[in-house]
Amino acid sequence: MKDSVKFVETGVRVSDDYRNFSHDKESLWHPANELEGLPNAPDPLEAPNLPIPCSAAELAAFMVSGVGVMLTSVYAGAWGHGPDPSMLMSLGDDAAMPREALRAAYAALRDAEASVGKLDQQVQQRPLALRARYDEENGLANQREGVFEPGVSNREKNARRARASESVATLLAEAKSAEKLAASEFAQWRRAIVQHLLRPSGLGSSVPPRRTGIVDRAWIEATRIVGRNFTEGEVEGGWPEALEPHRLATLQYPTDHVGQSYLNKAAIAACKSGDLRCVVFEHVDHFPVHGETRQVDIWTDYLIKANDFAGWWLAKGELPSAHIAAWWAACGLPTGQSEKTATAAMAEGSATAGQGMRLARTPKAWTKERIEEARAMKATFKGQGIKDFEARTAEHYGVTPARLRAVLASPKNAQTTKKSRSTWHSGLGQ
């Protein structure tokens, strides 16, 4: 192992000679590779593979793959059953601290496996068995066809080899397929393990946001329409105090996938740039693998409070959907402030301007498009069986129900017989 690594001021890195002459990409693996995209992630080109001094988690991550895996084969034994006591003692009488460090690293890995799940060894070992079988059958096929028989012309030798290869082609394809599957599962497992061990500083845990406890009709309607985005426990907890970009996008545009993509990307970009105040946290995905639920990926997500989203969204000149407006109300945002307050807040563009901001801006003019939107929204609420559909629509536009009726009933605003192409921007009305 000494020829494969070098000691630098900050720790251990792969040696230049090993890097230049190694033909095995996996042996050049760096733990920081698995942290790409996470906040405060180290740069693999600058950070050591193993810092010195190091924590148990850092040593464990180093030993998972790459040159670090040599430590397991030389000093402590395979992950599945190590550390091996006899191998640890071979370090010498004065190696008490290295032995303790290795024991702690194995303990850290097992703690990570308890969350991530163990690597399926049957999947990992199957390619080895298939390759061994292929090598054996391939040798027999060469003998059967006389590939290496003396005195045979190159043309005839190639023809015999082609026949031998064809007879074992299925075995070779099966071995390659198994190798691909094993490599894929190992890569997923390694990524999840390293991210669990080396969670970058500043990245919170995947603790769900606090719930308001408000389970009103609007919340039930919201979860019914976008229920795929909420678990049973989240539904029972009522409106949350903060939501992730993808959930905000679905609540704003329930049936408009283009709108959902736009809002999700815009909110994430604003969170990253600091234009939208949020809490960065770690989102853990679990999927069933071979009948077991395993953590297979960890990715960065953002929690956005109602007042922060309100300030940012209205500053863009957008209106909330009925679901977003209900969320704002559940979180205590005032609904009766003046148009002047909302306009000033939008012009200011403050991330916290949602405090004291009305839920929807009063239109400066009842344009034909705005009137058609109002009609579509009113019809949608009515079609959903909402009794106060007119009041809900009026509230959305910041007017009284009487004013809304007057606008929609005005002869100059009469609905044309031609089918309108306009839709309520929230995506509920088509």
Secondary structure as GFF3:
##gff-version 3
##sequence-region A 1 430
A	DSSP	beta_strand	5	8	.	.	.	ID=ss1
A	DSSP	beta_strand	11	14	.	.	.	ID=ss2
A	DSSP	alpha_helix	16	21	.	.	.	ID=ss3
A	DSSP	three_ten_helix	25	28	.	.	.	ID=ss4
A	DSSP	three_ten_helix	31	35	.	.	.	ID=ss5
A	DSSP	beta_strand	50	51	.	.	.	ID=ss6
A	DSSP	alpha_helix	56	64	.	.	.	ID=ss7
A	DSSP	three_ten_helix	66	68	.	.	.	ID=ss8
A	DSSP	alpha_helix	69	71	.	.	.	ID=ss9
A	DSSP	pi_helix	72	76	.	.	.	ID=ss10
A	DSSP	alpha_helix	85	89	.	.	.	ID=ss11
A	DSSP	alpha_helix	96	116	.	.	.	ID=ss12
A	DSSP	alpha_helix	121	145	.	.	.	ID=ss13
A	DSSP	alpha_helix	154	167	.	.	.	ID=ss14
A	DSSP	alpha_helix	169	197	.	.	.	ID=ss15
A	DSSP	alpha_helix	217	225	.	.	.	ID=ss16
A	DSSP	three_ten_helix	227	229	.	.	.	ID=ss17
A	DSSP	alpha_helix	232	237	.	.	.	ID=ss18
A	DSSP	beta_strand	242	243	.	.	.	ID=ss19
A	DSSP	alpha_helix	245	252	.	.	.	ID=ss20
A	DSSP	alpha_helix	257	273	.	.	.	ID=ss21
A	DSSP	beta_strand	279	289	.	.	.	ID=ss22
A	DSSP	beta_strand	292	305	.	.	.	ID=ss23
A	DSSP	alpha_helix	306	315	.	.	.	ID=ss24
A	DSSP	alpha_helix	322	330	.	.	.	ID=ss25
A	DSSP	alpha_helix	339	348	.	.	.	ID=ss26
A	DSSP	alpha_helix	368	383	.	.	.	ID=ss27
A	DSSP	alpha_helix	389	397	.	.	.	ID=ss28
A	DSSP	alpha_helix	401	409	.	.	.	ID=ss29
A	DSSP	three_ten_helix	411	413	.	.	.	ID=ss30
###
